[in-house]
Amino acid sequence: MTTSLNWWKGGVIYQIYPRSFMDANGDGIGDLAGITSKLDYVASLGVDAIWLSPIFTSPMKDFGYDVSDYCDIDPMFGTLADFKALIDRSHELGLKVMIDQVISHSADAHPWFEESRQDKTNPKADWYVWSDPKPDGSPPNNWLSIFGGSAWKWDSRRLQYYLHNFLESQPDFNFHNPDVRKAHLDNMRFWLDMGVDGFRLDTVNFYFHSEGLEDNPPVPAGEPKTMGAPHDNPYTYQRHVYDLSRPENLDFLKDMRAMMDEYPGTTTVGEIGDDFPLKRMAEYTSGGDKLHMAYTFDFLNKPHTPDYIRDVLKNMQEIVGDGWPCWALSNHDVERSRTRWGANEDGEAYPLVALALILSLRGSVCLYQGEELGLPEADVPFERIQDPYGIPLWPVFKGRDGCRTPMVWDKSLLGGFSTVEPWLPVSKEQLPLSVAEQEANPDALLHKVRQLIHWRQQQPALVNGELSQRDVNNAQLVALVREYQGERLLVVLNMTGESQQATVGADIMTELQGHGFVSTLNGQTLTLPAYQAFFAKLS
Ligand code: BGC
């Protein structure tokens, strides 16, 4: 049963990208006061929590995923007092607040790194991963940065290489050093004491590296490249045996959990990028003594064919066991789902049934700002691109700006986001889908999403039940049974663009209404029009 303490189990978390949510001070960049002014809207969606992408002091080379002070708010977003006001208002509205902890690496502008790079003997000398070159001067091993090139950068002051899994300006911490581990836990405690309800843990399996610095092996010939990357990135050519997902991480996550447990009702969701993410999810979230949840990429980059969905669920069941996934269709790193899955004749129908799918699975759910509006990916021209990942790879990979453009609150030129031209352009194609336009149109997707989320929160079996798959003699349909405290609920989803029929079984007791989808049940024969879902109580 979901209680106020385990609200996160089966909860819906609304992800806010603060730079692009709402600009209250008119500088073209979103801020905390802007977010607070829109919390009533967020609460109206029926979600349980918000997750804020990083708001900490940062040189912003990776837009906040490069932190230079873990215990302060970047002035561009506001102050600690603004953040406290945001927490208080969220709690008044019944929303939990989760923040993004980026502790695998810091910004190179962090005073700890400034100190560490001075020489080999300073008190922070061992806080980052430093290594001598090979005798020929080249980097210590073959590890690669996800953002391109070697993961090692030469530092001409310290005369050593340092490790960076992402940008050169994001040096990796040395988690083998107990002082580093303690410093990060202390910083997290700072926010827990202020009242936050949980953390999204950025790149949670990257904390430790192998101290032997062994070369990673290549992906064996004939085996799939399993490391997710948005294009043919050489990072995917290796099996990441030595640079991430090291066994020592489990002990650290246990220490973190012990601290979290001192703050009842708080939670963690870890982002796991790994060759074998489900295996890692099982390790990190089972047993109730490490992470609460792990974020899954399963529906972020592959087409949702019925066979693919069945495979994901089967693997999840077999590998993850009692672990707890957190599902998502979109986030600040991937192309917006409406565009990613292609157009259909009714552009809004697919996003809704896809949302119904993840709201029907065992696990929690993240909804990315603007997903409730069915926003398509914005087309950001090259001269406006900001993402350091996208600039060198444009136009093959245009970076992540297309999903990060300002939220469209109304159809005015700047989308009601700001009074000046924002840091990324407002997408003209998105304006007709603005919040104000959709609020005024009773048939708009926003109302359907709201209805679906509220309806689902009233179904304990969907929030908390165990999941099994059901055969309904039509492979185009996805059919699931969720079971909770003796109640069994059947879910049938038509993710295709054609009407489908199936025999659903004799055990249907009551067809459930109120979710907003349409279907016809004739005896045991179900007809589901394109992109519709069916829910029923079973005997
Ligand atoms: C975040 C990215 C970020 C990277 C480095 C991620 O997985 O979601 O936005 O660039 O970590 O911190």
Boltz pocket constraint, residues with backbone or C-beta under 6 A from the ligand:
constraints:
  - pocket:
      binder: B
      contacts: [[A, 62], [A, 65], [A, 66], [A, 102], [A, 166], [A, 202], [A, 203], [A, 271], [A, 332], [A, 333]]
      max_distance: 6.0
